């Protein structure tokens, strides 16, 4: 899991955890979803500026999960509620 703080909240990138849980390698994910290695790696480490909804859809379909299981956004006000 990789956390990326932004001005209004925080993104949590969970793809690496999902792959580990399901025992799926990056190479297998690349082949099975026709997704470039760099794209997958960026989603794993949070090094993205824009999210390609078509890539996310392929990954969600293959991994049988929802987008929030790959990338989660927590606004600052939600984080404060969780702490209180």
MARVOVO-693996 format. One record per atom (N, C-alpha, C, O): residue in one letter; x negated, y negated, z negated. Coordinates in steps of 0.05 Angstrom, whole numbers, padded with zeros to 5 digits, always signed. Example, Ala and Ser with C-alpha at 12.3 -4.5 7.8 and 13.67 -1.06 7.14 Angstrom:
BEGIN
A-00264+00114-00156/A-00246+00090-00156/A-00264+00066-00156/A-00285+00066-00169/S-00257+00045-00142/S-00273+00021-00143/S-00258-00001-00157/S-00268-00023-00161/
# end
This chain:
BEGIN
X-00017+00023+00000/X+00000+00000+00000/X-00018-00025+00000/X-00037-00026-00015/X-00012-00043+00017/X-00027-00068+00020/X-00008-00091+00015/X+00013-00093+00028/X-00015-00109-00003/X+00002-00133-00008/X-00011-00157+00006/X-00035-00161+00005/X+00006-00173+00019/X-00003-00198+00032/X+00014-00221+00022/X+00038-00222+00027/X+00002-00238+00006/X+00017-00261-00005/X+00019-00283+00017/X-00001-00289+00030/X+00043-00294+00019/X+00048-00316+00037/X+00060-00338+00020/X+00067-00334-00003/X+00064-00361+00032/X+00074-00385+00018/X+00099-00380+00002/X+00101-00388-00021/X+00119-00366+00014/X+00145-00363+00001/X+00149-00336-00012/X+00171-00330-00022/X+00129-00318-00011/X+00133-00292-00022/X+00110-00273-00017/X+00086-00281-00017/X+00116-00248-00013/X+00096-00228-00009/X+00106-00205+00009/X+00129-00196+00006/X+00089-00197+00027/X+00095-00174+00044/X+00080-00150+00033/X+00057-00152+00024/X+00093-00127+00033/X+00081-00102+00024/X+00081-00083+00048/X+00102-00076+00058/X+00057-00075+00057/X+00054-00057+00079/X+00050-00028+00068/X+00030-00023+00054/X+00068-00010+00076/X+00068+00016+00063/X+00063+00039+00083/X+00065+00063+00075/X+00055+00033+00107/X+00052+00054+00128/X+00031+00075+00119/X+00036+00099+00123/X+00010+00066+00108/X-00011+00084+00100/X-00001+00104+00079/X-00008+00128+00080/X+00015+00095+00061/X+00027+00112+00040/X+00046+00133+00052/X+00045+00156+00045/X+00062+00124+00072/X+00081+00142+00085/X+00065+00164+00099/X+00073+00188+00098/X+00044+00157+00114/X+00029+00176+00129/X+00016+00196+00109/X+00015+00220+00115/X+00006+00187+00087/X-00007+00204+00068/X+00014+00224+00056/X+00009+00247+00054/X+00037+00213+00049/X+00059+00230+00037/X+00068+00251+00056/X+00074+00274+00048/X+00070+00244+00082/X+00080+00263+00102/X+00057+00279+00116/X+00062+00295+00134/X+00033+00274+00106/X+00009+00288+00117/X+00007+00285+00147/X+00004+00305+00162/X+00009+00260+00157/X+00007+00254+00185/X-00017+00237+00190/X-00021+00217+00176/X-00034+00245+00209/X-00058+00229+00215/X-00051+00205+00233/X-00030+00205+00246/X-00068+00186+00233/X-00065+00163+00251/X-00065+00173+00280/X-00049+00164+00296/X-00083+00191+00286/X-00084+00202+00314/X-00058+00215+00322/X-00049+00212+00345/X-00047+00231+00304/X-00021+00244+00311/X+00001+00223+00315/X+00016+00225+00333/X+00002+00203+00297/X+00022+00182+00299/X+00018+00167+00326/X+00038+00161+00339/X-00006+00162+00333/X-00012+00148+00359/X-00001+00165+00382/X+00014+00154+00399/X-00008+00190+00383/X+00001+00208+00405/X+00031+00211+00406/X+00043+00208+00427/X+00043+00216+00383/X+00072+00222+00382/X+00090+00198+00387/X+00112+00201+00396/X+00079+00174+00382/X+00096+00150+00385/X+00086+00132+00408/X+00098+00111+00413/X+00064+00140+00421/X+00053+00124+00443/X+00047+00096+00433/X+00053+00076+00447/X+00035+00094+00410/X+00028+00068+00398/X-00002+00066+00396/X-00016+00085+00388/X-00013+00043+00404/X-00041+00038+00404/X-00053+00039+00376/X-00040+00031+00356/X-00077+00049+00373/X-00091+00052+00348/X-00092+00025+00333/X-00087+00023+00309/X-00100+00004+00347/X-00103-00022+00335/X-00077-00032+00323/X-00076-00045+00302/X-00055-00027+00336/X-00028-00035+00326/X-00022-00020+00300/X-00013-00033+00281/X-00026+00005+00300/X-00021+00021+00276/X-00039+00012+00253/X-00030+00008+00230/X-00065+00008+00259/X-00084+00000+00238/X-00076-00027+00227/X-00078-00032+00203/X-00067-00046+00244/X-00059-00072+00234/X-00034-00070+00216/X-00032-00084+00196/X-00016-00052+00222/X+00008-00048+00205/X+00000-00035+00179/X+00013-00039+00159/X-00022-00020+00179/X-00031-00007+00154/X-00044-00027+00135/X-00041-00025+00111/X-00059-00046+00147/X-00075-00064+00130/X-00063-00092+00127/X-00074-00109+00114/X-00040-00096+00141/X-00027-00122+00138/X-00039-00144+00155/X-00036-00168+00149/X-00054-00137+00175/X-00068-00156+00192/X-00051-00163+00217/X-00060-00159+00239/X-00027-00172+00212/X-00009-00178+00235/X+00002-00206+00232/X+00005-00217+00210/X+00009-00218+00254/X+00022-00244+00255/X+00051-00242+00263/X+00069-00255+00252/X+00055-00224+00282/X+00082-00219+00292/X+00088-00190+00291/X+00071-00173+00295/X+00113-00184+00286/X+00122-00156+00285/X+00136-00149+00311/X+00155-00163+00319/X+00127-00128+00324/X+00140-00118+00348/X+00162-00099+00340/X+00157-00077+00331/X+00187-00107+00344/X+00210-00091+00335/X+00212-00064+00350/X+00223-00045+00340/X+00201-00063+00374/X+00201-00038+00389/X+00181-00018+00377/X+00187+00006+00376/X+00158-00028+00368/X+00139-00011+00355/X+00150-00001+00328/X+00149+00023+00322/X+00162-00019+00313/X+00174-00012+00287/X+00196+00009+00291/X+00198+00028+00276/X+00212+00005+00312/X+00233+00024+00317/X+00222+00052+00324/X+00233+00072+00314/X+00201+00053+00340/X+00189+00079+00346/X+00178+00093+00321/X+00181+00117+00317/X+00165+00077+00304/X+00153+00088+00279/X+00175+00097+00260/X+00173+00119+00249/X+00196+00081+00257/X+00218+00089+00239/X+00231+00114+00249/X+00238+00132+00234/X+00235+00116+00275/X+00248+00140+00287/X+00231+00164+00282/X+00241+00185+00274/X+00205+00162+00288/X+00187+00185+00284/X+00184+00193+00255/X+00184+00217+00249/X+00181+00173+00237/X+00177+00179+00209/X+00203+00183+00194/X+00203+00190+00170/X+00226+00180+00208/X+00252+00183+00196/X+00255+00165+00171/X+00261+00175+00149/X+00251+00139+00175/X+00252+00121+00152/X+00264+00094+00162/X+00270+00091+00185/X+00267+00076+00143/X+00277+00049+00149/X+00254+00030+00150/X+00232+00035+00140/X+00258+00007+00162/X+00237-00013+00165/X+00226-00022+00137/X+00202-00027+00134/X+00244-00023+00117/X+00235-00031+00090/X+00216-00011+00077/X+00203-00017+00057/X+00216+00013+00088/X+00197+00033+00078/X+00169+00030+00091/X+00150+00042+00081/X+00168+00014+00112/X+00142+00009+00125/X+00132-00019+00117/X+00109-00022+00110/X+00150-00039+00119/X+00143-00066+00111/X+00165-00077+00094/X+00188-00076+00101/X+00157-00087+00071/X+00177-00099+00052/X+00169-00128+00047/X+00146-00134+00044/X+00189-00145+00046/X+00184-00173+00039/X+00198-00179+00013/X+00222-00174+00009/X+00183-00191-00005/X+00194-00199-00031/X+00191-00229-00034/X+00168-00239-00037/X+00213-00244-00034/X+00210-00273-00038/X+00200-00279-00066/X+00204-00263-00085/X+00188-00302-00070/X+00177-00310-00096/X+00199-00308-00118/X+00193-00299-00140/X+00223-00317-00112/X+00244-00317-00132/X+00252-00289-00140/X+00260-00284-00163/X+00249-00269-00122/X+00255-00241-00129/X+00233-00230-00147/X+00238-00215-00165/X+00208-00238-00141/X+00186-00228-00157/X+00189-00238-00186/X+00184-00223-00205/X+00198-00263-00190/X+00202-00274-00217/X+00224-00259-00231/X+00222-00254-00255/X+00245-00251-00217/X+00267-00235-00229/X+00257-00208-00238/X+00265-00198-00260/X+00239-00196-00222/X+00228-00169-00229/X+00211-00171-00254/X+00210-00152-00270/X+00196-00193-00257/X+00178-00196-00280/X+00194-00201-00305/X+00186-00191-00327/X+00215-00217-00303/X+00231-00224-00327/X+00246-00201-00339/X+00260-00204-00359/
# end
